[in-house]
Amino acid sequence: MSSLLEPFEVPPLTDDQKHSLNERLQSVTWPQELDKSQNVGWSYGAPSWAVKRVVDHWLNKFDWERERAQLNSFHHYKMNVNGLKMHLIHEPSIQPQAKPLVLIHGWPGSFCEFRKVIAPLRDGADGKQAFHVVVVSLPGFGFSDPPTQKGYGLAETAKTINQIMVNLGYNEYIAQGGDWGSLIGRFLAIYHTKNCKGYHTNMPIPMPPLPTPTNPKVLMGTGFANATWDSDAGYRAIQATRPYTLSFGLTDSPVGLMAWILEKFHVWTYHEGSSDDADLPSTISYDEFLTNVMVYWTTNTISSSTRIYYEYFNLGEGKINIQKVGIPTAAAVFQNEIIKAPEDWLKPGYDLQQYTSYSVGGHFAAMEQSGLLVDDIQRFGAKLKLKSKL
């Protein structure tokens, strides 16, 4: 084990934190909304009836100590990388053919997105591919220190994650991610190929070919660029331009923070049937969702987490999407992912070894369809030859 690792546990709430949270949850000032007869559903954003359901569970049923104990069943550490104390989970496998794998989350997720996939990936039951699993909290998310200088974007984040893997003794590894984890994984797959030897993503970014309207999959893919897709991206415009202003409301109000995140967990996930009267999909429990919210609330990192948008757009890091990924790549495309790239859009930009489209699941695949995601990663990992040591 690396001497750079400092054991860590997800901490309990202090008495002051408990009192403050309970007091705020019991004294919410609810916003004015249109009458229910207008049937606007979620088109204006998160409605009060949905937020009230979750607040009621948070106040009366949610048990942070129980969730904290489950999270602490994994091995947590801090590692100092270039002045930042980075939080990570490290779960080495006992399987002799295990391969190093780093799982990278996005926004508004966190390391706890992966808690249902860590053990299956580590253990490789029934002869399936096993992995030495590393889960990293991005800088400024949860228990990882926030950057203190402007300009800390995806390139720096990828450099930090690569250094973590090397410090752990993994000279070759596979990177997996969705959302920002997908883009950070792409940076690893382009600029750190000495170490990153495979790239698996559940949100692959395409380089579109010429339009082919007769291809229905291509038509679905056009949603990435059109105005309809952008109508669900108001959050992105704010976080990429004025993250500080937004953060006053989200930092001061646990309900405001939860509602901001809830909208994404509603819109970006797969619901069986109509979702107008639903809040979360049936595949994500209130406890799972609120644990993720608590990671932001207890660490006061919603402000630092949103800065990833500002840095990405202001540094012009989107140009990474026009560079080809030359290492073996796998894409798992779930039904309600916000970017559903057809296979022929991906082939020009990747060494695409595996492409699988699913009729269920959405943006938070590790939470919604953990079994399918685990199987997809295992099938890809089994194809790769890596050199590694502990």
C-alpha positions as CSV (number, residue, x, y, z in Angstrom):
1,M,0.0,0.0,0.0
2,S,1.3,3.5,-0.9
3,S,2.8,5.4,2.0
4,L,1.1,8.5,0.5
5,L,-2.3,7.2,1.6
6,E,-4.0,8.5,4.8
7,P,-6.9,6.4,6.1
8,F,-10.2,8.3,6.1
9,E,-13.8,7.8,7.2
10,V,-16.9,9.6,6.1
11,P,-17.5,11.6,9.3
12,P,-20.7,11.8,11.5
13,L,-22.6,15.0,11.7
14,T,-21.8,17.3,14.6
15,D,-24.5,18.4,17.0
16,D,-24.5,21.8,15.4
17,Q,-24.9,20.3,11.9
18,K,-27.8,18.1,13.0
19,H,-29.6,21.1,14.7
20,S,-29.0,23.4,11.7
21,L,-30.2,20.9,9.1
22,N,-33.3,19.9,11.1
23,E,-34.2,23.5,11.8
24,R,-33.9,24.4,8.1
25,L,-35.9,21.4,6.9
26,Q,-38.7,22.3,9.3
27,S,-38.9,26.0,8.4
28,V,-38.9,26.1,4.6
29,T,-40.3,29.1,2.7
30,W,-42.1,27.5,-0.2
31,P,-42.1,29.3,-3.6
32,Q,-45.3,30.5,-5.3
33,E,-46.3,28.3,-8.2
34,L,-49.1,28.0,-10.8
35,D,-52.2,26.2,-9.7
36,K,-52.1,22.4,-10.0
37,S,-55.0,22.6,-12.6
38,Q,-52.4,24.0,-15.1
39,N,-50.7,20.5,-15.2
40,V,-47.3,21.9,-15.9
41,G,-45.5,18.8,-14.5
42,W,-41.7,19.4,-14.4
43,S,-41.6,21.8,-17.4
44,Y,-40.9,24.8,-15.1
45,G,-38.4,22.8,-13.0
46,A,-38.7,20.9,-9.8
47,P,-42.3,21.3,-8.5
48,S,-43.1,21.9,-4.8
49,W,-45.2,18.7,-4.5
50,A,-42.1,16.6,-5.5
51,V,-39.7,18.5,-3.3
52,K,-42.0,18.2,-0.3
53,R,-42.1,14.5,-0.6
54,V,-38.3,14.3,-0.4
55,V,-38.1,16.8,2.4
56,D,-40.6,14.7,4.4
57,H,-38.4,11.7,3.9
58,W,-35.2,13.6,4.7
59,L,-36.7,15.0,7.9
60,N,-38.5,11.9,9.2
61,K,-37.0,8.8,7.7
62,F,-33.5,9.4,6.4
63,D,-30.8,8.0,8.6
64,W,-27.4,9.5,7.8
65,E,-25.6,7.2,10.3
66,R,-26.9,4.1,8.6
67,E,-25.8,5.5,5.2
68,R,-22.5,6.6,6.5
69,A,-21.8,3.1,7.9
70,Q,-22.5,1.6,4.6
71,L,-20.2,4.0,2.8
72,N,-17.5,3.3,5.4
73,S,-17.7,-0.4,4.7
74,F,-15.3,0.5,1.8
75,H,-11.7,1.6,2.4
76,H,-11.4,5.4,2.1
77,Y,-8.2,7.4,2.0
78,K,-6.9,10.9,1.4
79,M,-3.9,11.4,-0.8
80,N,-2.0,14.7,-1.3
81,V,-1.5,15.4,-5.0
82,N,0.0,18.7,-6.0
83,G,-1.2,20.5,-2.9
84,L,-4.8,19.0,-2.9
85,K,-5.9,16.4,-0.4
86,M,-7.8,14.1,-2.7
87,H,-10.5,11.6,-1.4
88,L,-10.6,8.2,-2.9
89,I,-11.9,4.7,-2.3
90,H,-9.4,1.9,-3.0
91,E,-10.7,-1.7,-3.1
92,P,-8.0,-4.1,-4.4
93,S,-9.2,-7.4,-5.6
94,I,-7.9,-10.8,-4.4
95,Q,-8.4,-12.2,-7.9
96,P,-5.0,-12.9,-9.6
97,Q,-6.1,-11.6,-13.0
98,A,-7.7,-8.4,-11.7
99,K,-7.0,-5.2,-13.6
100,P,-6.8,-1.6,-12.3
101,L,-9.9,0.5,-12.9
102,V,-10.7,4.1,-11.9
103,L,-14.3,5.2,-11.7
104,I,-14.9,8.9,-12.3
105,H,-18.2,10.6,-11.4
106,G,-19.7,13.9,-12.7
107,W,-22.1,16.5,-11.5
108,P,-24.5,16.4,-9.6
109,G,-23.2,13.0,-8.6
110,S,-20.4,12.0,-6.3
111,F,-18.3,9.0,-5.3
112,C,-21.4,7.4,-3.7
113,E,-22.9,6.9,-7.1
114,F,-20.7,3.9,-7.4
115,R,-21.4,2.1,-4.2
116,K,-23.6,-0.6,-5.9
117,V,-20.9,-1.5,-8.4
118,I,-17.7,-1.4,-6.4
119,A,-18.0,-4.9,-4.8
120,P,-19.2,-6.7,-8.0
121,L,-16.3,-5.2,-10.0
122,R,-13.8,-6.0,-7.3
123,D,-14.9,-9.6,-6.7
124,G,-15.5,-10.7,-10.3
125,A,-17.9,-13.5,-9.3
126,D,-18.6,-16.5,-11.5
127,G,-15.4,-16.2,-13.4
128,K,-16.1,-12.7,-14.7
129,Q,-13.3,-10.1,-14.9
130,A,-12.3,-8.6,-11.6
131,F,-10.7,-5.2,-11.0
132,H,-8.7,-3.3,-8.4
133,V,-11.3,-0.6,-8.0
134,V,-10.4,3.0,-7.3
135,V,-13.2,5.7,-7.0
136,V,-12.0,9.3,-6.9
137,S,-13.9,12.3,-5.6
138,L,-13.2,15.1,-8.1
139,P,-11.4,18.2,-6.8
140,G,-13.9,20.4,-5.1
141,F,-16.5,17.6,-4.8
142,G,-17.3,16.1,-1.4
143,F,-14.3,15.2,0.6
144,S,-11.7,16.2,-1.9
145,D,-10.1,19.7,-1.5
146,P,-11.3,22.4,-3.9
147,P,-8.8,24.0,-6.2
148,T,-7.5,27.3,-4.8
149,Q,-6.4,28.8,-8.1
150,K,-8.5,29.7,-11.2
151,G,-8.0,27.7,-14.3
152,Y,-8.1,24.2,-12.7
153,G,-10.1,22.5,-15.4
154,L,-10.4,19.0,-16.8
155,A,-6.8,18.7,-18.0
156,E,-5.6,19.4,-14.5
157,T,-8.1,17.0,-13.0
158,A,-7.1,14.2,-15.4
159,K,-3.4,14.8,-14.4
160,T,-4.3,14.5,-10.8
161,I,-6.3,11.3,-11.3
162,N,-3.5,9.8,-13.3
163,Q,-1.0,10.6,-10.6
164,I,-3.3,9.0,-8.0
165,M,-3.3,5.8,-10.0
166,V,0.5,5.8,-10.5
167,N,1.0,6.6,-6.8
168,L,-1.1,3.5,-6.0
169,G,1.2,1.4,-8.1
170,Y,-1.0,1.0,-11.1
171,N,1.2,1.9,-14.0
172,E,-1.5,0.8,-16.4
173,Y,-5.2,1.1,-15.8
174,I,-8.7,1.5,-17.3
175,A,-10.7,4.7,-16.9
176,Q,-14.5,4.7,-16.6
177,G,-16.9,7.6,-16.3
178,G,-20.1,9.3,-17.3
179,D,-21.0,13.0,-17.3
180,W,-17.8,15.0,-16.4
181,G,-16.2,11.6,-15.8
182,S,-16.6,10.8,-19.4
183,L,-14.8,14.0,-20.5
184,I,-12.1,13.6,-17.8
185,G,-11.7,10.0,-19.0
186,R,-11.2,11.3,-22.5
187,F,-8.4,13.6,-21.4
188,L,-6.8,10.5,-19.7
189,A,-7.3,8.5,-22.9
190,I,-5.6,11.2,-25.1
191,Y,-2.9,12.8,-22.9
192,H,-2.0,10.0,-20.5
193,T,-1.7,6.9,-22.7
194,K,1.5,5.8,-21.1
195,N,-0.7,4.7,-18.2
196,C,-4.3,4.8,-19.3
197,K,-4.8,1.8,-21.6
198,G,-8.5,1.5,-21.8
199,Y,-11.5,3.9,-21.8
200,H,-15.1,2.9,-20.9
201,T,-17.8,5.5,-20.8
202,N,-21.6,5.6,-20.4
203,M,-21.8,9.1,-22.0
204,P,-19.6,9.0,-25.1
205,I,-19.2,12.3,-26.9
206,P,-19.5,11.9,-30.7
207,M,-17.9,13.6,-33.7
208,P,-21.0,13.6,-35.9
209,P,-20.7,12.4,-39.6
210,L,-22.7,14.1,-42.4
211,P,-26.4,14.0,-41.7
212,T,-28.3,10.8,-42.7
213,P,-32.0,11.5,-42.0
214,T,-33.0,8.0,-43.0
215,N,-31.0,6.6,-40.1
216,P,-33.3,6.8,-37.0
217,K,-30.4,6.4,-34.6
218,V,-28.7,9.4,-36.1
219,L,-32.0,11.3,-35.7
220,M,-32.0,10.5,-32.0
221,G,-28.4,11.6,-31.8
222,T,-29.3,15.0,-33.2
223,G,-30.9,15.8,-29.8
224,F,-27.4,16.6,-28.5
225,A,-27.2,19.8,-30.5
226,N,-30.8,21.1,-31.0
227,A,-32.8,23.6,-29.0
228,T,-35.0,21.0,-27.4
229,W,-32.0,19.5,-25.6
230,D,-30.9,23.0,-24.6
231,S,-34.2,23.7,-22.9
232,D,-33.1,21.3,-20.2
233,A,-29.7,23.0,-19.8
234,G,-30.5,26.2,-18.1
235,Y,-28.4,25.0,-15.1
236,R,-25.4,24.7,-17.4
237,A,-25.6,28.3,-18.6
238,I,-25.7,29.6,-15.1
239,Q,-23.0,27.3,-13.7
240,A,-20.7,28.1,-16.6
241,T,-21.1,31.9,-16.3
242,R,-22.1,32.9,-12.8
243,P,-21.5,30.0,-10.4
244,Y,-20.8,32.2,-7.4
245,T,-24.2,34.0,-7.6
246,L,-26.1,30.7,-7.8
247,S,-24.1,29.2,-4.9
248,F,-25.5,31.6,-2.3
249,G,-28.9,30.0,-2.5
250,L,-27.7,26.5,-2.8
251,T,-25.1,26.8,0.0
252,D,-27.6,28.5,2.5
253,S,-30.6,26.2,1.9
254,P,-30.5,22.4,2.0
255,V,-33.9,22.3,0.3
256,G,-32.7,24.6,-2.4
257,L,-29.6,22.4,-2.9
258,M,-31.7,19.3,-2.9
259,A,-34.3,20.7,-5.4
260,W,-31.5,21.8,-7.8
261,I,-30.1,18.3,-7.8
262,L,-33.5,16.6,-7.8
263,E,-34.5,18.1,-11.1
264,K,-31.5,16.4,-12.8
265,F,-32.2,13.1,-11.1
266,H,-35.8,13.3,-12.4
267,V,-35.2,14.5,-15.9
268,W,-32.0,12.6,-16.7
269,T,-33.2,9.2,-15.5
270,Y,-35.3,6.5,-17.0
271,H,-38.9,6.2,-15.8
272,E,-41.3,3.4,-16.7
273,G,-44.4,5.0,-18.1
274,S,-45.2,8.7,-17.5
275,S,-42.9,10.6,-15.2
276,D,-45.2,13.6,-14.7
277,D,-46.3,12.5,-11.3
278,A,-43.0,10.9,-10.3
279,D,-40.0,12.4,-8.5
280,L,-37.2,9.8,-8.6
281,P,-37.2,6.7,-10.9
282,S,-38.1,3.4,-9.2
283,T,-34.4,2.4,-9.5
284,I,-33.1,5.1,-7.2
285,S,-34.4,5.3,-3.6
286,Y,-34.9,8.4,-1.5
287,D,-32.0,7.2,0.7
288,E,-29.6,6.8,-2.2
289,F,-30.5,10.2,-3.6
290,L,-30.3,12.0,-0.2
291,T,-27.0,10.4,0.6
292,N,-25.6,12.0,-2.6
293,V,-27.2,15.4,-1.6
294,M,-25.7,15.0,1.9
295,V,-22.2,14.6,0.4
296,Y,-22.6,18.1,-1.0
297,W,-24.3,19.6,2.0
298,T,-22.1,18.4,4.8
299,T,-18.9,19.3,3.0
300,N,-20.1,22.7,1.7
301,T,-18.9,21.9,-1.8
302,I,-21.8,22.8,-4.1
303,S,-20.1,26.1,-5.0
304,S,-16.7,24.5,-5.8
305,S,-18.4,21.7,-7.7
306,T,-20.2,24.0,-10.1
307,R,-16.9,25.8,-10.9
308,I,-16.0,22.8,-13.1
309,Y,-18.5,24.2,-15.7
310,Y,-16.9,27.7,-15.6
311,E,-13.4,26.4,-16.0
312,Y,-14.3,24.0,-18.8
313,F,-16.0,26.6,-20.9
314,N,-13.7,29.5,-20.2
315,L,-10.5,27.4,-20.8
316,G,-12.0,26.2,-24.1
317,E,-11.5,22.6,-23.1
318,G,-14.3,21.5,-25.4
319,K,-11.7,21.3,-28.2
320,I,-10.8,17.9,-26.8
321,N,-13.9,16.5,-28.6
322,I,-12.3,17.0,-32.0
323,Q,-9.2,14.8,-31.0
324,K,-9.3,11.1,-31.7
325,V,-9.1,8.6,-28.8
326,G,-6.5,6.1,-29.9
327,I,-6.7,3.6,-27.1
328,P,-9.4,0.8,-26.9
329,T,-12.7,2.3,-26.0
330,A,-16.1,0.9,-25.0
331,A,-19.4,2.8,-25.0
332,A,-22.5,1.8,-23.0
333,V,-25.5,4.0,-24.1
334,F,-28.5,3.9,-21.8
335,Q,-32.0,4.7,-22.8
336,N,-32.4,8.2,-21.2
337,E,-28.9,9.4,-21.4
338,I,-28.6,13.1,-22.2
339,I,-26.3,12.4,-25.1
340,K,-27.3,9.2,-27.0
341,A,-24.6,8.8,-29.6
342,P,-25.1,6.3,-32.4
343,E,-22.3,3.9,-33.0
344,D,-21.4,5.3,-36.5
345,W,-21.0,8.7,-34.9
346,L,-18.4,7.3,-32.5
347,K,-16.3,5.2,-34.8
348,P,-14.4,8.2,-36.4
349,G,-13.4,9.5,-33.0
350,Y,-12.5,6.4,-31.1
351,D,-10.8,3.0,-31.3
352,L,-14.2,1.6,-30.6
353,Q,-14.0,-2.0,-29.4
354,Q,-17.4,-2.4,-27.8
355,Y,-20.7,-0.6,-28.3
356,T,-23.9,-1.5,-26.4
357,S,-27.3,0.3,-26.4
358,Y,-29.7,-0.4,-23.6
359,S,-33.5,0.0,-23.5
360,V,-33.5,1.1,-19.8
361,G,-31.4,3.3,-17.6
362,G,-30.3,6.9,-17.9
363,H,-27.6,9.3,-16.9
364,F,-26.9,7.8,-13.5
365,A,-26.2,4.3,-14.8
366,A,-24.2,3.1,-11.8
367,M,-27.3,3.8,-9.6
368,E,-30.1,3.0,-12.0
369,Q,-28.8,-0.2,-13.7
370,S,-25.7,-1.3,-11.7
371,G,-25.9,-4.9,-13.0
372,L,-25.9,-3.9,-16.6
373,L,-23.1,-1.4,-16.2
374,V,-20.9,-3.9,-14.2
375,D,-21.4,-6.5,-16.9
376,D,-20.5,-4.0,-19.7
377,I,-17.3,-2.9,-17.9
378,Q,-16.4,-6.6,-17.2
379,R,-16.8,-7.6,-20.9
380,F,-14.6,-4.7,-22.0
381,G,-12.0,-5.3,-19.3
382,A,-11.6,-8.9,-20.2
383,K,-10.5,-7.9,-23.7
384,L,-7.6,-5.8,-22.5
385,K,-4.1,-6.8,-21.5
386,L,-2.6,-4.6,-18.8
387,K,0.6,-4.6,-16.7
388,S,0.0,-3.6,-13.1
389,K,1.3,-4.3,-9.6
390,L,0.1,-3.5,-6.1
